[in-house]
Amino acid sequence: MLLKFYHCIFIAFLVFSYGCSSVQVHSDFDPDAEFSTIRTYSWKKVQVPGDSLADNPLLYKRIALSIDKYLQGRGYSLTDQASADVLVAIHAGLKEKMRVTDWGGPRGYYRDPLYDSWWGGGAYGGRVDVSYYTEGTLVIDIVDRKQEELIWRGLGTGIVSPQSSQEKTGETIEEYVQKILNQFPPGYKQEQ
């Protein structure tokens, strides 16, 4: 029973430490777009199948406010849609995932020299653990308003879990937004 207790604590520690890993960020852009002329932006609502933000307007609002704060801190101005250089659209998805960990151990048969006997079997001493988690991806799209074409897309993917407080949720949102938008515009280097 005690061994089972320590096994559960160890697995919980692994899941917690993996959950604390940073957000994985990727971005792509149109190489023909002129990013240096962008000064203003506005918001564009999009309908994407399976969009997790469509079902959670409070979360959508928190993310939008975080993006506003970040972009305005970088010198971009929020304006009306008719006069904006670009439009910002966001959506998100959730995916249930499974992690399988094979802890290894001796395989096959082996000879115990102390007792001059043979031990083993297919998986003697090995252990496999299975855990489930939710992976979330936040997508931030930048659309050229005049051309109505996507010119930049940033994605942030990481493990999401129910947060215990609004403060913790806010911190997680800030982390996603900052890491994604640190790659906008292409070639941008954040000042240290």
C-alpha positions in Angstrom: 0.0 0.0 0.0 2.8 2.4 0.9 4.5 1.6 -2.4 1.3 2.5 -4.3 1.1 5.8 -2.4 4.7 6.8 -3.4 4.0 5.7 -7.0 1.0 8.1 -7.1 3.1 11.0 -5.6 5.8 10.4 -8.2 3.4 10.4 -11.1 1.7 13.6 -9.8 5.2 15.2 -9.6 6.0 14.2 -13.2 2.7 15.6 -14.5 3.1 18.8 -12.5 6.7 19.4 -13.7 5.7 18.7 -17.3 2.7 21.0 -16.9 5.0 23.8 -15.8 7.1 23.6 -19.0 6.9 26.6 -21.2 4.5 27.2 -24.1 5.7 25.9 -27.4 5.4 28.7 -30.0 5.4 28.6 -33.8 4.7 31.3 -36.3 4.4 31.7 -40.1 4.1 34.8 -42.3 3.6 36.0 -45.8 7.1 37.0 -47.0 5.6 39.6 -49.4 3.8 41.5 -46.6 5.1 44.9 -45.6 5.2 44.7 -41.8 7.1 48.0 -41.3 4.0 50.0 -42.4 1.7 48.5 -39.7 0.7 51.2 -37.1 -2.9 50.4 -36.3 -5.1 47.4 -35.7 -8.6 46.4 -34.9 -10.4 43.2 -34.0 -12.1 40.8 -36.3 -14.4 38.1 -35.0 -14.0 34.7 -36.7 -16.1 31.5 -36.6 -13.8 28.5 -36.6 -15.3 25.0 -36.1 -14.3 23.7 -32.7 -13.2 27.1 -31.4 -13.0 26.8 -27.6 -13.2 30.6 -27.2 -16.6 30.7 -28.9 -18.0 28.7 -25.9 -16.2 30.9 -23.3 -16.7 34.7 -23.9 -15.0 35.6 -20.6 -11.8 33.8 -21.6 -12.0 35.4 -25.1 -12.2 38.9 -23.4 -9.3 38.2 -21.1 -7.1 37.1 -24.1 -8.2 40.1 -26.2 -7.4 42.5 -23.4 -4.0 40.9 -22.9 -3.3 41.2 -26.7 -4.4 44.9 -26.6 -2.0 45.6 -23.7 0.9 43.9 -25.4 0.4 45.5 -28.8 -0.2 48.9 -27.4 2.9 48.5 -25.3 4.8 47.9 -28.5 3.4 51.1 -30.1 0.5 49.9 -32.1 -2.8 51.8 -31.8 -6.3 50.3 -31.6 -8.6 52.0 -34.0 -11.9 51.3 -35.8 -12.0 48.5 -38.3 -12.5 50.7 -41.4 -9.2 52.5 -40.9 -7.0 49.8 -39.3 -3.9 48.6 -41.1 -4.5 45.0 -39.9 -7.2 43.0 -38.2 -6.5 40.7 -35.3 -8.5 37.5 -34.9 -8.1 34.8 -32.2 -9.3 31.3 -31.7 -8.3 28.3 -29.7 -8.6 24.5 -29.6 -8.4 21.8 -27.0 -7.2 18.3 -27.5 -7.3 15.4 -25.1 -3.9 13.6 -25.1 -2.4 10.5 -23.6 1.1 10.0 -22.4 2.6 6.5 -22.1 5.8 6.2 -20.1 7.7 2.9 -20.2 10.0 2.8 -17.1 11.9 -0.1 -18.6 13.5 -2.8 -16.5 15.1 -6.1 -17.4 13.7 -7.8 -20.5 13.8 -11.5 -21.3 15.4 -14.2 -19.1 18.5 -13.8 -17.1 20.6 -16.1 -14.9 20.9 -15.4 -11.2 24.5 -16.4 -10.4 23.9 -16.5 -6.6 21.3 -19.2 -6.8 22.3 -20.7 -10.2 18.8 -20.3 -11.5 17.0 -18.5 -14.3 14.5 -15.7 -13.9 12.4 -13.6 -16.1 9.7 -13.3 -18.6 8.7 -10.8 -21.2 8.5 -7.7 -18.9 10.0 -8.7 -15.5 10.6 -5.6 -13.5 9.2 -3.2 -16.1 6.4 -0.7 -15.5 4.3 1.3 -17.9 2.3 4.4 -16.7 -0.5 6.0 -18.7 -1.6 9.6 -18.0 -4.1 11.9 -19.7 -3.9 15.6 -20.1 -5.4 18.5 -22.1 -3.3 20.3 -24.7 -4.5 23.8 -25.6 -3.5 25.9 -28.6 -4.1 29.6 -28.9 -4.0 31.0 -32.5 -3.4 34.7 -33.1 -4.0 35.8 -36.8 -3.0 39.1 -38.3 -5.0 39.9 -41.4 -4.2 42.7 -43.9 -7.4 44.7 -43.9 -7.2 46.1 -47.4 -6.2 42.8 -49.1 -8.3 40.7 -46.7 -5.4 38.2 -46.5 -3.7 36.5 -43.6 -0.2 37.8 -43.4 0.9 36.4 -40.0 -0.1 33.5 -37.7 1.2 32.7 -34.3 0.4 29.6 -32.3 1.1 28.8 -28.7 0.6 25.2 -27.5 0.9 23.9 -24.0 -0.8 21.8 -21.3 -3.8 23.5 -19.9 -5.5 22.7 -16.6 -8.3 24.3 -14.6 -6.8 27.3 -12.8 -7.5 27.8 -9.2 -7.9 31.6 -9.5 -8.5 34.4 -11.9 -5.0 35.6 -11.1 -3.4 32.3 -12.2 -5.6 32.3 -15.3 -4.4 35.8 -16.1 -0.8 34.8 -15.7 -1.2 31.8 -18.0 -2.9 34.1 -20.7 -0.1 36.6 -20.4 2.5 33.9 -20.9 0.8 32.6 -24.0 0.2 36.1 -25.5 3.7 37.4 -24.8 5.5 34.3 -26.2 3.4 34.3 -29.3 3.6 38.0 -30.1 7.3 38.1 -29.3 7.5 36.7 -32.9 5.5 39.5 -34.4 6.5 41.1 -36.7 8.9 38.7 -38.3 12.4 39.5 -37.2 11.3 41.4 -34.1 13.9 41.2 -31.3 12.5 41.9 -27.8 14.7 44.4 -25.9 16.4 42.8 -23.0 
